[in-house]
Amino acid sequence: MKILVTGGAGFIGSAVCRHLIADTGHSVVNLDKLTYAANLSSLDPIADSDRYTFARLDICDRDAVLALMQDEDIDAVMHLAAESHVDRSIDGPGEFIQTNIVGTYRLLEAARHYWSGLPEDRKAAFRFHHVSTDEVFGELPLDSGLFTEETPYAPSSPYSASKAASDHLAMAWWHTYKLPVVLSNCSNNYGPYHFPEKLIPLMILNALEDKPLPVYGTGSNVRDWLYVEDHARALVAVLTRGRPGESYNVGGNAERTNLDVVHAICDLVDARRPRADGSSRRDLITFVTDRPGHDLRYAIDASKIADELGWQPQENFETGLGKTVDWYLNGESWWGPIRDGRYAGERLGVRA
C-alpha cells in the first residue's frame, strides 16, 4: 500500500514512518505542517528511501490534502497529526481546537471525497485510521479498573476534550458515510525522538545536566507506559487487519507512578554517567505545583488487540526505558538544538 501518514514528523508519527519503511513493504507519504514539536531529522534513517515522500501541508487545508491524495494515489490514511501536550492545552487551548477538531473534520472530508471516487475494489480495501489517546476516558481510581473500548468518554483537559471530539467525528463518518474508519486509543508513549517537554525525556536530559527534576504534586499520578516502537507495530496491525467501525486500545502493561518513573530514570542515568561526587540524581527531584485537572490514573486493557490482531508489546518498562535513556545519552545531535534554542526545559501547564 501507499499510506498517507499525517503528523509523520512528530514523535509517534515518525516512529510509524520508520517502521513502515524499515519493516514492511509499504510506501509512505508523510504529511506534516512542521509545528514546534515536529522534526524532520527524526526521519533521517529513512529519508533516502524511494518509498518515502514528504509533503509540508496543514490538515486544515482540505483541498490541498485532497489533491495530495489524488496525486499520490493513496491506499490508506493514518491520522496522527495533533496538538498533543496537555500542559500546552491548558495555557492555550485554541490551537488544540483548530488542529484536533477542525483539522480532523477537514481531513475526513478530503478522505471521503477521495475514497468515493475510487474503484469498488479499492474502496473496500481503503482504511482511515484515526489515532487517539486513553485520556479521552478521563481518570481511573488509583486501586482498580482498566479502560476498555466500551469505557464512556469523560475528558478532563482541553487536549483530551479535543481528541474526544475528533474520535466522535471519525466514528460518525463511518456510521453516516461508511468511510472505512478504524480507531485506536493508546496509553502514554515514550522512547527515542520524544520532544523534551514531556516527562521522560525532560527528566533524562535535566538529570544528565544536573538540573532540577520538577515533578507535579506528590508524583503519585499513575500512567501506563508504552514503548513507541511497540505502538508503531500496533498501529500498523490496526490499519491492515482491524475491522472498520471498531476501536482498539493499545497499552504497555506497565503502570508506574510518575515518581517511580523519575526514580528509575535517575538510577539509570547514575549508572551510566555517575556524578562527580557520587551522589544520586534523586537529590535533584523538586515537587512543583500540580497541573490543573490532573487525572489520577490511566490504565489500558489491551486484550482486544491481542485477541483479534495478535499484537503484544515486545518491550517491558525496564527494557524500554533503558533503551530510551541510552538513546538520549548518545543523541545530543538531535536534542541539543532543541534545548539550546526553542525549548528551555521547564514544566508547562500552570502559567494560566
LOSEDREN-357322 format. One record per residue (C-alpha): x, y, z. Coordinates in pm, 1 decimal, decimal comma. Layout:
<atoms>
       px       py       pz
        X        Y        Z
...
</atoms>
This chain:
<atoms>
       px       py       pz
      0,0      0,0      0,0
     87,8    365,3    -26,3
     -1,5    511,9    313,1
    -56,0    877,6    395,5
     72,5    943,5    749,0
    -34,9   1279,0    892,0
    193,1   1421,0   1159,8
    474,6   1197,8   1041,4
    746,6   1433,8   1165,6
    619,3   1411,0   1522,5
    717,5   1162,6   1790,3
    475,4    875,5   1723,8
    427,9    961,1   1356,5
    799,9    941,1   1282,1
    819,2    603,9   1458,7
    534,1    482,0   1237,2
    707,6    608,9    923,0
   1038,1    447,8   1020,3
    864,3    117,0   1095,5
    666,2    117,8    770,7
    975,8    177,5    558,5
   1222,0    -39,7    751,6
    999,7   -335,7    840,2
    720,1   -357,5    582,5
    690,1   -331,8    207,5
    455,8    -32,6    219,7
    529,7    317,1     88,6
    480,6    632,9    296,7
    372,3    986,7    218,3
    446,4   1193,1    528,6
    219,2   1497,9    559,3
    326,6   1741,4    831,1
    278,1   2111,2    898,1
    612,8   2120,9   1085,5
    498,4   2292,8   1402,9
    723,8   2331,8   1708,2
    745,0   1963,1   1808,7
    796,6   1828,7   1455,6
   1149,4   1742,9   1349,7
   1241,8   1610,9   1007,6
   1572,4   1480,6   1143,8
   1365,3   1210,1   1315,2
   1314,2   1073,2    962,7
   1684,5   1072,2    870,4
   1706,6    688,8    887,3
   1452,6    658,2    601,7
   1486,4    992,1    421,5
   1670,8    840,3    125,0
   1424,5    556,4     67,0
   1248,7    559,1   -269,1
    933,4    451,6    -81,2
    929,2    766,9    135,5
    792,5   1110,7     37,8
    745,4   1425,0    247,5
    480,9   1693,0    190,2
    458,4   2004,9    404,3
     85,4   2068,7    439,9
   -174,0   2163,3    700,6
   -455,4   1912,2    755,3
   -690,6   2209,3    782,2
   -636,4   2273,3    409,7
   -889,5   2026,0    272,7
   -831,4   2099,6    -95,8
   -453,6   2065,5    -71,5
   -483,9   1738,0    119,5
   -731,8   1600,7   -134,3
   -500,6   1696,3   -419,8
   -211,5   1518,2   -244,7
   -421,7   1203,1   -201,2
   -511,6   1208,1   -570,2
   -159,1   1286,0   -691,7
     -2,8   1012,9   -475,0
   -280,3    755,3   -534,9
   -317,9    686,3   -162,2
   -446,6    347,4    -37,2
   -486,8    430,2    334,9
   -459,7    714,8    583,8
   -301,1    702,5    929,0
   -405,8   1021,5   1107,6
   -160,6   1116,7   1381,9
   -136,7   1493,7   1327,9
   -242,3   1664,3   1650,5
   -154,1   1915,7   1914,8
    -75,7   1667,5   2190,2
     66,5   1828,0   2504,6
   -179,6   1857,6   2794,7
     15,5   2137,8   2959,0
     16,6   2348,2   2643,3
   -358,7   2293,5   2603,8
   -410,1   2445,5   2947,9
   -204,0   2751,4   2860,0
   -354,3   2792,2   2511,4
   -645,5   2569,9   2405,5
   -724,2   2745,1   2077,0
   -465,1   2562,2   1867,4
   -593,7   2230,5   2000,6
   -947,6   2308,5   1888,9
   -828,6   2418,4   1545,4
   -593,6   2128,1   1471,0
   -752,9   1837,2   1655,5
  -1118,4   1909,9   1580,6
  -1136,7   2133,5   1272,6
   -832,4   1969,6   1116,8
   -971,3   1619,6   1167,0
  -1304,2   1724,1   1015,7
  -1136,4   1863,6    705,2
   -911,2   1560,3    670,6
  -1211,8   1329,8    698,6
  -1388,8   1527,2    427,4
  -1085,4   1510,7    199,9
  -1061,0   1136,3    257,5
  -1434,0   1083,2    199,6
  -1426,9   1272,0   -129,1
  -1116,4   1082,5   -242,1
  -1248,4    742,8   -128,8
  -1584,4    791,6   -301,0
  -1409,0    820,6   -636,6
  -1206,1    500,2   -605,7
  -1293,1    179,6   -795,4
  -1504,6    -59,4   -587,7
  -1222,2   -299,6   -505,5
  -1000,3    -16,1   -379,9
  -1288,5    141,9   -189,3
  -1333,7   -184,4      0,6
   -962,6   -203,7     85,0
   -922,3    163,9    183,0
   -879,1    249,5    553,0
   -881,2    571,6    753,7
   -703,8    503,9   1083,5
   -769,2    769,8   1346,6
   -506,2    756,2   1622,0
   -613,2    879,9   1965,6
   -535,4    864,5   2336,4
   -659,4    698,2   2654,9
   -700,8   1045,5   2804,7
  -1041,8   1072,8   2637,0
  -1171,6    830,8   2903,5
  -1090,6   1059,3   3198,0
   -936,7    908,0   3508,7
   -945,7    579,2   3699,2
   -927,3    515,8   4073,6
   -574,8    452,2   4194,2
   -653,4     98,4   4309,7
   -878,6    -57,8   4043,4
  -1015,7    -61,1   3691,2
   -891,1    -51,4   3332,6
  -1001,4    140,6   3025,6
  -1174,4    -81,7   2769,8
  -1312,6      3,0   2428,3
  -1653,8     41,1   2593,5
  -1544,2    288,3   2863,8
  -1754,5    607,9   2843,6
  -1571,8    922,2   2740,6
  -1504,4   1174,1   3020,4
  -1217,1   1403,6   2910,1
  -1069,2   1639,0   3169,7
   -830,4   1871,3   2982,6
   -869,4   2087,2   2671,3
   -635,2   1841,8   2496,1
   -833,9   1531,3   2585,3
  -1164,0   1705,5   2506,1
  -1035,4   1797,7   2160,6
   -922,0   1438,8   2099,2
  -1256,1   1304,0   2222,5
  -1433,3   1529,7   1974,4
  -1209,9   1407,7   1691,0
  -1278,7   1044,3   1788,2
  -1652,7   1108,1   1765,5
  -1613,1   1277,6   1427,5
  -1414,6    985,4   1287,4
  -1670,1    729,1   1400,5
  -1957,0    946,7   1275,7
  -1800,6    941,7    927,8
  -1809,2    561,5    947,8
  -2168,9    540,6   1067,7
  -2303,3    812,2    837,7
  -2096,0    781,6    520,2
  -1945,0    432,8    562,9
  -1594,4    571,3    523,8
  -1395,3    267,9    646,7
  -1263,2    411,2    973,7
  -1064,4    225,7   1239,2
   -981,5    390,3   1571,6
   -713,0    327,7   1832,9
   -656,5    476,5   2179,5
   -312,7    441,1   2333,2
   -152,4    488,1   2672,8
    146,4    717,5   2739,2
    423,2    670,2   2483,4
    795,4    703,9   2544,2
   1112,2    630,3   2350,3
   1364,4    786,1   2109,9
   1294,4   1117,5   1932,4
   1047,5   1234,4   2201,9
   1023,6   1614,6   2224,7
   1188,6   1710,6   2555,5
    896,3   1885,3   2719,0
    732,9   1550,3   2800,7
    804,8   1382,5   3133,7
   1052,3   1106,5   3042,4
   1281,1   1295,1   2801,6
   1269,6   1606,2   3019,7
   1376,6   1408,4   3325,7
   1654,3   1228,3   3135,6
   1804,1   1548,1   2998,1
   1767,0   1750,1   3318,6
   1926,8   1463,6   3512,0
   2210,5   1445,3   3261,0
   2269,7   1819,8   3302,1
   2226,3   1815,6   3684,4
   1923,0   2043,6   3661,1
   1616,8   2026,0   3890,6
   1370,2   1745,3   3815,8
   1026,6   1911,5   3853,1
    754,2   1661,6   3949,4
    390,8   1769,3   3966,4
    217,5   1742,3   4305,7
    344,2   1442,9   4500,8
    427,3   1235,2   4192,7
    154,0    984,7   4278,2
    -32,4   1003,4   3945,0
    -20,0    670,2   3760,3
     27,9    612,3   3387,1
     53,7    300,1   3172,3
    373,1    337,2   2966,7
    402,8    213,3   2606,6
    731,1    199,8   2414,1
    680,4    397,8   2094,1
    814,3    129,2   1859,5
    569,7   -121,5   2009,8
    296,3    133,2   1945,2
    404,5    173,7   1582,6
    371,8   -202,0   1530,8
     27,8   -194,2   1690,9
    -89,9     87,8   1466,7
     12,0    -95,1   1151,1
   -173,0   -403,2   1277,8
   -488,2   -197,0   1333,2
   -460,1    -33,1    991,3
   -403,1   -354,1    799,0
   -612,4   -603,7    996,2
   -855,2   -403,6   1209,2
  -1226,1   -413,8   1134,5
  -1391,1    -93,5   1004,6
  -1604,5     74,3   1267,7
  -1406,2    -81,0   1553,6
  -1175,1     75,2   1812,0
   -867,5    -88,9   1966,4
   -695,8      5,4   2292,0
   -315,0    -12,7   2290,0
   -125,4    -29,0   2620,6
    212,9   -132,8   2751,6
    105,1   -325,7   3064,7
    346,1   -100,2   3254,1
    171,3    108,3   3519,7
    403,2    332,9   3720,0
    361,1    642,4   3934,2
    529,9    949,5   3795,8
    766,3    947,2   4092,7
    860,1    583,3   4027,4
    939,3    677,4   3665,9
   1163,3    964,6   3773,9
   1340,5    743,4   4031,0
   1406,6    483,0   3761,2
   1546,9    747,5   3526,5
   1775,5    884,4   3797,9
   1911,2    538,5   3870,8
   1972,7    458,9   3503,3
   2149,8    789,4   3436,9
   2355,4    747,6   3756,0
   2466,8    402,2   3644,2
   2570,7    524,8   3300,3
   2701,2    875,0   3383,8
   2784,4    891,9   3757,8
   2800,8   1237,1   3918,0
   3146,0   1357,9   4013,5
   3067,6   1339,7   4385,4
   2896,2   1000,1   4355,0
   2562,0   1131,9   4481,8
   2225,0   1022,4   4345,1
   2036,7   1234,2   4096,7
   1726,8   1161,2   4302,7
   1850,6   1459,0   4505,9
   1751,7   1679,3   4211,2
   1379,2   1594,5   4241,8
   1168,3   1902,8   4315,7
    793,8   1886,4   4374,4
    610,7   2169,6   4198,1
    253,4   2299,6   4179,4
     28,5   2032,7   4032,0
   -123,6   2061,8   3686,3
   -487,0   2185,3   3694,2
   -730,0   1894,6   3649,6
   -450,8   1636,5   3670,2
   -607,7   1290,6   3622,6
   -511,4   1037,3   3888,5
   -458,3    725,1   3680,9
   -479,9    582,5   3329,7
   -453,2    211,1   3254,8
   -536,7     19,7   2937,3
   -697,7   -319,1   2885,2
   -530,5   -423,6   2557,7
   -688,0   -769,5   2538,4
   -894,9   -691,9   2227,1
   -597,0   -605,3   2008,3
   -412,9   -908,6   2146,5
   -702,1  -1146,4   2080,9
   -810,2  -1013,5   1740,2
   -484,6   -893,2   1586,8
   -218,8  -1088,5   1776,5
    -30,0   -779,4   1897,1
    168,4   -775,3   2221,3
    432,1   -525,9   2338,0
    785,4   -653,8   2285,1
    938,8   -424,8   2548,5
    862,6   -413,9   2919,7
    912,1    -87,4   3105,3
   1262,4   -170,2   3223,5
   1399,0   -267,2   2881,5
   1219,0     15,2   2703,1
   1334,0    279,1   2949,3
   1691,4    151,2   2932,6
   1688,1    182,2   2552,5
   1537,7    529,8   2581,3
   1797,2    655,5   2828,3
   2078,6    515,7   2613,2
   1937,0    688,6   2304,9
   1922,6   1028,1   2476,3
   2269,2    991,3   2625,8
   2403,4    941,8   2272,8
   2154,5   1162,9   2087,3
   2268,5   1518,1   2157,0
   2286,5   1592,2   1785,3
   1905,9   1556,6   1781,8
   1801,6   1712,4   2113,9
   2084,8   1962,8   2159,6
   1948,0   2226,9   1919,5
   1604,6   2196,6   2080,1
   1736,6   2251,7   2431,1
   1963,0   2535,7   2319,1
   1703,7   2718,1   2111,9
   1330,2   2674,0   2100,3
   1276,1   2497,4   2431,0
   1444,7   2567,9   2763,7
   1337,6   2258,0   2957,4
   1076,9   2378,6   3205,8
    742,1   2227,1   3305,7
    441,5   2392,2   3144,8
     72,2   2394,9   3229,3
     47,5   2617,0   3536,8
    100,5   2954,2   3368,8
   -271,1   3010,7   3312,6
</atoms>
